[in-house]
Amino acid sequence: MGLLEGKKLLVTGVLTDGSIAFHVARLAQEQGAEVVLTSFGRQMRLTQVISRRLPKEAPVVELDVTDAEHLEALAGRVREHVDSLDGVVHSIGFAPQSVMGGNFLAGQWPDVATALEVSAYSLKSLAVAAKPLLGRGSSIVGLTFDARYAWPVYDWMGVAKAAFEATSRYLARDLGPDGIRCNLVSAGPIRTTAAKSIPGFEAMEGGWPDRAPLGWDVSDPEPTARAVAALLSDWFPATTGEIVHVDGGVHAMGL
């Protein structure tokens, strides 16, 4: 029996087969889960094509996390494929390049607001939209990049990640009485399409493998996907509001 046998999961953020979300969906299926993906707009077609590269093609429902109508319709759209959910994966993030790459002081509120809405507030939006489908013992897992530090070039996306991490803790508080857990995985730098869109991303990943006690492969999303799968499983029944670091150990080194 697989780690996620019989689980029904909603996975956001699958755009390429190199994305962390894709590997989460793949691993979840291999471990016995039934997976539904989300996408929207022109990306829908891309997600549908990439879905065919999973062990089993997964249905794709439309969801723009900044669209109130999409959020309101999410439960109904998911019910067309599964009758309930045991887990939700938040792998969504975006900030205009005008507020990254060394532009912290020049960042303007409209662009900062976009980063905060898409990359932080969306965790609450997604959790509330999916809540009618989630029962006791279910799990929400999001992906972050350690927001305790001011990373080179990350700028307002780093601020958004700090808000994202705080949002997860408040969701853990408010969803806990319903038996719903909310945790995050803080991954080291991985060369996904999203990461490569950050101006100067090389400055963030530079030297990471040398600083990590366990080493670090910036091209391998598998360790991160495994951590997400573990948090979606029943093996962490009393863990919520937590951030699990999957970064080769860099977070603990004080470097």
Beta strands, then each sheet from edge to edge (+ up, - down):
strand 1: 8-11
strand 2: 34-39
strand 3: 60-62
strand 4: 85-90
strand 5: 134-144
strand 6: 181-187
strand 7: 243-246
sheet 1: 3+ 2+ 1+ 4+ 5+ 6+ 7+
end
